[in-house]
C-alpha cells in the first residue's frame, strides 16, 4: 500500500474500490466481538459486580460498546452493498475517533467518579444519627 494514498485527503472521499472491500471479514469479526463484549459486560455488571458505585458508573458503558458494534456492522453492510455516500472511508475515521474518545471519557469518568463518590460517602454523617440516643457514660466508682 502506498503511503501517499493515505495522506491524500481525497482518499477518504473516493468512490473507487468499493466493491473490493478486502478487510470486511476483519471488521465483521471486530463488530461481532464488540457486541459480545458488551453483552458479557452487561451480564458481569448485573450478576457479578457487587460494588454499587462501580455498577452505577458502568451502567452506560456496556450499552455504548454494543452501540459501536452495531454501528460497525452497519458500516460494513453499507460498504459491501456499495451505497456511495455512506460507504466512504471518512465514516470509518469518524467512527474510530468517536470510539476512542468515548473509551477515554468513560475511563476518566470511571476513575474520577469512584474516588469522589467514596470520599463523599465517608464524610457524610448519617441523618439517623442525631435522633438515636447517646451512649450512657459509665460511672466510675470512687474509692473513699
Residue pairs with C-beta under 8 A, 6 or more apart in sequence:
5 11
11 89
12 88
12 89
12 90
12 93
13 88
13 89
13 90
14 88
14 89
15 84
15 88
18 79
18 82
18 84
18 87
19 82
21 76
21 79
21 80
24 76
24 79
24 80
27 72
27 75
27 76
28 73
28 76
30 72
31 69
31 70
31 71
31 72
31 73
31 76
32 69
32 73
33 69
34 65
34 66
34 68
34 69
34 72
35 65
35 66
35 69
35 70
35 73
36 69
37 65
37 69
38 62
38 63
38 64
38 65
38 66
38 69
39 62
39 66
41 58
41 61
41 62
41 65
42 62
42 63
42 66
45 55
45 58
45 59
45 62
49 55
49 58
53 113
53 114
53 117
53 118
54 110
54 114
56 113
56 117
57 109
57 110
57 113
57 114
57 117
58 110
60 106
61 106
61 110
64 102
64 106
68 95
68 98
68 99
68 102
71 95
72 95
75 86
75 87
75 91
75 92
75 95
78 86
78 87
79 87
81 87
